[in-house]
Amino acid sequence: MSRFKLRRDRLRRSFKKSGINGFLVTNFTNVSYLTGFSGDDSFLLFLPDREVLLSDPRYTTQLQEECPGLEIEIRAPGTAMFHSIRKTLGKSRQTSIGFESGGMTVQMHQRLCSEIADVDWVSCSGLIETLRMVKDREEVRAIRKAVDLAQRAFAVTRCSLRGDQKERAVAHGLENQIRLFGGRGCSFPPIVACGPRAALPHATPSEASIESHGLLLIDWGADEPGGYKSDLTRVLLTGKISPKLERIYRLVLKAQQRAIDSIRPGVQCSAVDRIARKVIDSGGFGKYFGHGLGHGLGLDIHEGPRLAGGCDLPLKAGMVVTVEPGIYLPGLGGVRIEDDILVTRDGHEVLSDVPKDWDDSHVTLG
């Protein structure tokens, strides 16, 4: 049995609790997760006795190659998806079908209810996302590949840094290297920010020269061929920086290591966040750490679980999360250090190994 069939079977087991006897999957990433199909513009419809992938003629051959054994309904050119849904339902007496409320527009929901009015459409949230939190062996393998691609690209980029380079050029170079090593590209637009701009957690790369301030923050990740992501952050020291920035660098690194050390099955996500936050609070910079400690990653760069206050979900073996504390001082600069962590049966494994000690972060610009 394929891992995709196993995932669909696991999803089916949640239907009874949700009060549904069918389910319509409209989020393209979730369709891919459940079927292995790498295209888009396709829905997956669960009925009591079968599952049907609804698509269009562009993907006929691709679907046959990627989804063997799965029933496929190809709609004619110019035919709306709603017609395919109605046709597939046919005369089957479906009393209640769930839909992904988090991935459907109001307009689409209204049309679904009006065009297929004899079905009780039940709003469901997070059924598939909950399954996606725990990765299987193939998913972990893919994330390892994404981490490796990101690290190799970063190593080349770091060695080739020049003082006259602009932030934007560094970001473009990273993406190019990931593609040269076999990746699909970056898993998100890289954040490259030097000096005071590093105080912007989501800075957009600019035309600022990286030699101008002594500190360079790079937040990047790779998208491996199967669509799984990685997410890393390092701060490079390209010149002399203030003692205050050195202090927050060491503090952020300490907070990150304490948090990583606490990761194991059964520990609540909020507890891991609290451990890092306590270190930064005790150092006097608590108000400058304004985001959650981390997030899950997989087919999406941000997925469950969240390492943040208020998220009391216990960690489980197979989850992959980022740990990325940060301190951001407006007008001076910022430090964030991020790694990807796999929760194992008896603890954790740090999947990324880009050097991050204070001495390791010094670079000489060409």
C-alpha positions as CSV (number, residue, x, y, z in Angstrom):
1,M,0.0,0.0,0.0
2,S,1.4,3.4,-1.0
3,R,2.1,6.0,1.7
4,F,-0.5,8.3,0.0
5,K,-3.2,5.6,0.4
6,L,-2.2,5.3,4.1
7,R,-2.6,9.0,4.5
8,R,-6.1,8.9,3.0
9,D,-7.1,6.1,5.2
10,R,-5.9,8.0,8.3
11,L,-7.9,11.0,7.1
12,R,-11.0,8.8,6.7
13,R,-10.8,7.8,10.4
14,S,-11.5,11.4,11.4
15,F,-14.7,11.6,9.4
16,K,-17.0,10.0,12.0
17,K,-15.8,12.4,14.7
18,S,-16.5,15.3,12.4
19,G,-20.0,14.1,11.6
20,I,-19.3,13.7,7.8
21,N,-19.5,10.8,5.4
22,G,-17.5,12.6,2.6
23,F,-14.9,15.3,2.2
24,L,-13.9,17.7,-0.5
25,V,-10.2,18.7,-0.5
26,T,-9.6,22.0,-2.3
27,N,-6.2,23.0,-0.9
28,F,-3.7,22.1,-3.7
29,T,-0.9,21.3,-1.2
30,N,-3.2,19.0,0.7
31,V,-4.3,17.3,-2.5
32,S,-0.6,16.7,-3.2
33,Y,0.0,15.3,0.3
34,L,-2.9,12.8,-0.1
35,T,-2.2,11.7,-3.7
36,G,1.3,12.4,-4.8
37,F,0.1,14.7,-7.6
38,S,2.5,17.6,-8.2
39,G,0.2,19.8,-10.3
40,D,-2.5,22.2,-9.2
41,D,-6.1,23.1,-10.1
42,S,-7.3,19.8,-8.9
43,F,-9.6,18.7,-6.1
44,L,-9.9,15.4,-4.2
45,L,-13.4,14.1,-3.3
46,F,-13.9,11.5,-0.7
47,L,-17.0,9.3,-0.9
48,P,-17.9,6.4,1.4
49,D,-16.6,3.8,-1.0
50,R,-13.9,5.6,-3.1
51,E,-11.8,8.7,-3.7
52,V,-11.9,10.6,-6.9
53,L,-9.3,13.2,-8.1
54,L,-11.0,15.9,-10.1
55,S,-8.8,17.6,-12.7
56,D,-8.6,18.8,-16.3
57,P,-7.1,17.6,-19.6
58,R,-3.7,19.3,-19.1
59,Y,-2.8,16.8,-16.4
60,T,-4.2,13.6,-17.9
61,T,-0.8,11.9,-18.5
62,Q,0.8,13.4,-15.4
63,L,-2.0,12.0,-13.2
64,Q,-1.6,8.6,-14.7
65,E,2.1,8.6,-14.0
66,E,1.9,10.1,-10.5
67,C,-1.3,8.7,-9.1
68,P,-1.6,5.0,-10.3
69,G,-4.7,3.3,-9.0
70,L,-6.5,6.4,-8.0
71,E,-9.9,7.1,-9.7
72,I,-9.6,10.2,-11.9
73,E,-12.4,12.5,-13.3
74,I,-11.2,14.7,-16.1
75,R,-13.6,17.5,-16.9
76,A,-14.1,18.7,-20.5
77,P,-12.5,22.0,-21.5
78,G,-14.7,24.9,-20.4
79,T,-16.5,22.8,-17.8
80,A,-16.5,24.2,-14.3
81,M,-15.1,22.2,-11.4
82,F,-18.5,22.4,-9.7
83,H,-19.9,20.4,-12.6
84,S,-17.3,17.7,-12.0
85,I,-18.2,17.6,-8.3
86,R,-21.9,17.3,-9.1
87,K,-21.3,14.6,-11.7
88,T,-19.1,12.6,-9.4
89,L,-21.6,12.7,-6.6
90,G,-24.2,11.4,-9.1
91,K,-27.1,9.8,-7.3
92,S,-25.1,8.8,-4.3
93,R,-27.1,9.9,-1.2
94,Q,-24.5,12.0,0.6
95,T,-26.0,13.7,3.5
96,S,-23.0,15.5,4.8
97,I,-19.7,16.4,3.1
98,G,-17.0,18.3,4.8
99,F,-14.9,21.0,3.1
100,E,-11.7,22.8,4.0
101,S,-13.1,26.0,5.5
102,G,-9.6,27.5,5.9
103,G,-8.8,27.1,2.2
104,M,-12.1,28.3,0.5
105,T,-13.2,31.8,-0.3
106,V,-16.7,33.0,0.7
107,Q,-17.6,33.2,-3.0
108,M,-16.6,29.6,-3.7
109,H,-18.5,28.4,-0.7
110,Q,-21.6,30.2,-1.8
111,R,-21.4,28.8,-5.2
112,L,-20.8,25.3,-3.9
113,C,-23.9,25.5,-1.7
114,S,-26.1,27.0,-4.4
115,E,-25.0,24.6,-7.3
116,I,-25.0,21.5,-5.2
117,A,-27.8,22.3,-2.8
118,D,-28.9,18.8,-2.0
119,V,-25.7,18.2,0.1
120,D,-25.1,19.4,3.6
121,W,-21.7,21.1,3.3
122,V,-20.0,20.9,6.7
123,S,-17.2,23.3,7.6
124,C,-14.1,21.4,8.7
125,S,-10.8,22.9,9.8
126,G,-7.4,21.4,10.2
127,L,-8.2,17.7,9.5
128,I,-5.3,17.3,7.0
129,E,-3.0,19.8,8.6
130,T,-3.1,17.8,11.9
131,L,-2.0,14.7,10.0
132,R,0.8,16.7,8.2
133,M,2.3,17.7,11.5
134,V,3.9,14.3,12.0
135,K,6.2,13.4,9.1
136,D,6.8,9.9,7.8
137,R,10.2,8.5,6.8
138,E,9.9,9.7,3.2
139,E,9.0,13.2,4.4
140,V,11.9,13.4,6.8
141,R,14.2,12.2,4.0
142,A,12.9,15.0,1.8
143,I,13.4,17.6,4.5
144,R,16.9,16.4,5.1
145,K,17.5,16.9,1.4
146,A,16.1,20.4,1.6
147,V,18.4,21.2,4.5
148,D,21.4,19.8,2.6
149,L,20.6,21.9,-0.4
150,A,20.3,25.1,1.7
151,Q,23.5,24.4,3.5
152,R,25.5,23.7,0.4
153,A,24.2,26.9,-1.3
154,F,25.0,29.0,1.8
155,A,28.6,27.6,2.0
156,V,29.2,28.7,-1.5
157,T,27.6,32.1,-1.0
158,R,29.5,32.7,2.2
159,C,32.9,32.0,0.6
160,S,32.1,34.3,-2.3
161,L,30.9,37.3,-0.3
162,R,32.4,40.7,-1.4
163,G,32.2,44.0,0.3
164,D,30.6,45.7,-2.6
165,Q,27.8,43.2,-2.9
166,K,24.2,44.4,-2.3
167,E,21.8,42.6,-0.1
168,R,19.6,41.8,-3.2
169,A,22.6,40.3,-5.1
170,V,23.3,38.0,-2.1
171,A,19.7,36.8,-2.1
172,H,19.7,36.1,-5.8
173,G,23.0,34.3,-5.6
174,L,21.6,32.0,-2.9
175,E,18.7,31.0,-5.0
176,N,20.9,30.4,-8.0
177,Q,23.1,28.1,-6.0
178,I,20.2,26.1,-4.7
179,R,19.0,25.5,-8.3
180,L,22.5,24.6,-9.4
181,F,22.6,21.9,-6.7
182,G,19.3,20.5,-7.9
183,G,16.7,22.3,-5.8
184,R,13.6,24.0,-7.2
185,G,14.7,27.2,-5.7
186,C,14.3,29.0,-2.4
187,S,11.5,27.9,-0.1
188,F,10.6,31.6,0.4
189,P,12.1,34.9,-0.6
190,P,15.4,35.1,1.3
191,I,15.8,37.7,4.0
192,V,19.2,39.4,3.6
193,A,19.8,42.4,5.9
194,C,22.9,44.2,7.0
195,G,23.5,46.5,10.0
196,P,20.4,48.3,11.3
197,R,18.2,46.6,8.7
198,A,18.8,43.3,10.5
199,A,16.4,44.7,13.1
200,L,13.6,44.1,10.6
201,P,12.6,40.5,11.2
202,H,11.2,40.2,7.6
203,A,13.4,42.7,5.9
204,T,13.2,42.7,2.1
205,P,16.7,42.7,0.5
206,S,17.7,46.1,-0.7
207,E,20.6,47.8,-2.5
208,A,22.5,48.4,0.7
209,S,26.1,47.2,0.5
210,I,26.9,44.4,2.9
211,E,30.3,45.9,3.9
212,S,28.8,49.0,5.5
213,H,27.8,47.8,9.0
214,G,29.8,44.7,10.1
215,L,26.7,42.5,10.6
216,L,24.8,40.5,8.0
217,L,21.6,38.5,8.7
218,I,20.6,35.8,6.2
219,D,17.3,33.8,6.5
220,W,16.9,31.3,3.7
221,G,15.7,27.8,2.8
222,A,15.6,25.4,-0.1
223,D,12.7,23.8,-1.9
224,E,13.8,20.2,-2.7
225,P,12.5,18.5,-5.9
226,G,9.5,16.9,-4.1
227,G,8.4,20.2,-2.7
228,Y,9.6,19.9,0.9
229,K,11.2,23.0,2.6
230,S,14.0,24.0,4.9
231,D,14.4,27.2,6.9
232,L,17.6,28.5,8.4
233,T,19.0,31.8,9.7
234,R,22.6,32.8,10.4
235,V,24.2,36.1,11.3
236,L,27.6,36.7,9.7
237,L,30.1,39.2,11.2
238,T,31.7,41.0,8.4
239,G,33.5,43.7,10.4
240,K,33.6,45.3,13.8
241,I,30.3,45.5,15.7
242,S,29.2,47.1,18.9
243,P,29.7,45.2,22.3
244,K,25.9,45.4,22.6
245,L,25.4,43.4,19.4
246,E,28.0,40.9,20.5
247,R,26.1,40.5,23.8
248,I,22.7,39.9,22.1
249,Y,24.4,37.4,19.7
250,R,25.6,35.3,22.6
251,L,22.3,35.6,24.4
252,V,20.3,34.5,21.3
253,L,22.6,31.5,20.8
254,K,22.2,30.5,24.5
255,A,18.4,30.8,24.3
256,Q,18.3,28.7,21.1
257,Q,20.5,26.0,22.6
258,R,18.5,25.8,25.8
259,A,15.2,25.5,23.8
260,I,16.6,22.8,21.5
261,D,17.9,20.8,24.5
262,S,14.3,20.7,25.9
263,I,12.7,19.2,22.7
264,R,11.4,15.7,23.1
265,P,8.0,13.9,22.8
266,G,5.4,15.0,25.3
267,V,6.9,18.5,25.9
268,Q,4.3,21.3,25.2
269,C,5.2,23.7,22.4
270,S,4.6,26.6,24.7
271,A,7.1,25.2,27.2
272,V,9.9,25.2,24.6
273,D,9.0,28.8,23.7
274,R,9.0,29.8,27.3
275,I,12.5,28.3,27.9
276,A,14.0,30.5,25.2
277,R,12.0,33.5,26.2
278,K,13.2,33.2,29.8
279,V,16.8,33.4,28.8
280,I,16.2,36.5,26.7
281,D,14.1,38.1,29.4
282,S,16.8,37.5,32.0
283,G,19.3,39.2,29.7
284,G,17.1,42.3,29.7
285,F,15.9,42.1,26.1
286,G,12.6,40.4,26.4
287,K,10.6,43.2,24.8
288,Y,12.8,42.9,21.7
289,F,11.8,39.3,21.1
290,G,8.4,39.9,19.4
291,H,7.6,36.6,17.6
292,G,7.1,33.0,18.4
293,L,10.1,30.7,18.8
294,G,9.4,28.5,15.8
295,H,7.0,26.6,13.5
296,G,6.6,23.3,11.8
297,L,7.7,23.0,8.2
298,G,7.1,20.5,5.4
299,L,5.3,21.0,2.1
300,D,4.6,24.6,3.4
301,I,7.3,26.7,4.9
302,H,4.9,27.5,7.8
303,E,2.8,24.6,9.1
304,G,1.9,23.2,12.5
305,P,2.9,22.9,15.2
306,R,3.8,26.4,16.5
307,L,6.4,26.9,19.2
308,A,4.7,29.8,20.8
309,G,2.9,30.9,23.9
310,G,-0.6,29.6,24.1
311,C,0.1,26.5,22.0
312,D,-0.1,23.7,24.5
313,L,0.1,20.9,21.9
314,P,2.6,18.3,23.0
315,L,5.4,17.5,20.6
316,K,5.3,14.1,18.9
317,A,8.1,12.0,17.3
318,G,8.2,12.8,13.6
319,M,7.4,16.5,14.0
320,V,9.9,18.9,12.4
321,V,10.1,22.4,13.8
322,T,12.3,25.5,13.5
323,V,13.9,27.0,16.6
324,E,14.6,30.7,15.9
325,P,14.8,33.1,18.8
326,G,15.7,36.7,17.9
327,I,16.5,40.1,19.4
328,Y,15.9,43.2,17.3
329,L,17.1,46.6,18.3
330,P,15.8,49.4,16.1
331,G,18.5,51.6,14.7
332,L,21.3,49.2,15.7
333,G,20.7,45.8,14.3
334,G,19.2,42.4,15.1
335,V,20.2,38.8,15.6
336,R,18.2,35.6,14.8
337,I,19.7,32.1,14.8
338,E,17.5,29.3,13.3
339,D,17.9,25.6,12.9
340,D,15.5,22.8,11.8
341,I,14.8,20.1,14.5
342,L,13.4,16.6,14.1
343,V,11.5,15.3,17.2
344,T,12.7,11.7,17.7
345,R,11.2,8.9,19.8
346,D,13.7,9.6,22.7
347,G,14.5,13.3,22.1
348,H,15.5,15.3,19.0
349,E,17.9,15.6,16.1
350,V,19.3,18.9,14.8
351,L,19.0,18.5,11.0
352,S,21.1,21.5,10.2
353,D,24.8,22.0,11.1
354,V,25.9,25.3,9.7
355,P,28.4,26.7,12.2
356,K,26.9,29.3,14.5
357,D,29.3,29.8,17.4
358,W,30.6,33.4,17.9
359,D,34.0,32.7,16.4
360,D,32.5,30.7,13.5
361,S,30.4,33.6,12.4
362,H,33.3,35.9,11.4
363,V,33.9,36.2,7.7
364,T,36.4,38.1,5.6
365,L,34.9,39.9,2.6
366,G,36.6,39.6,-0.7
